[in-house]
Amino acid sequence: MIPKNRRPTPPGEILRHEFIEPLGLTRKQLADALGISRIRINEIVRGRRGVSPDTAFRLSKFFGTTVDFWMGLQADVDMWDTLSTHGNEYERIKPITHTANE
């Protein structure tokens, strides 16, 4: 669920505070274990890159979570950012009305 009063916590922040730090992992160790670049992990942790489906599969396998967990975190951030950018445009869209003949 998307919070109304603040941007959702990005998946990179969750990755850092709930997984990397408590387990005493370095970003390089995680990248090596996942078979991806350290740059990719750094960009995710710093919020400069989102979690792709590929990364979600790798993280879920390594940490024993679900793909939906990672993709859900990313989707919440993406939807918040989109709504923040285009919300006024969406408000101007009027729902289609159906006539009695239909």
Secondary structure, DSSP 8 states (H G I E B T S, - for coil): ---SSS----HHHHIIIIIIHHHT--HHHHHHHHTS-HHHHHHHHTTSS---HHHHHHHHHHHT--HHHHHHHHHHHHHHHHHHHHHHHHHT-------TT-
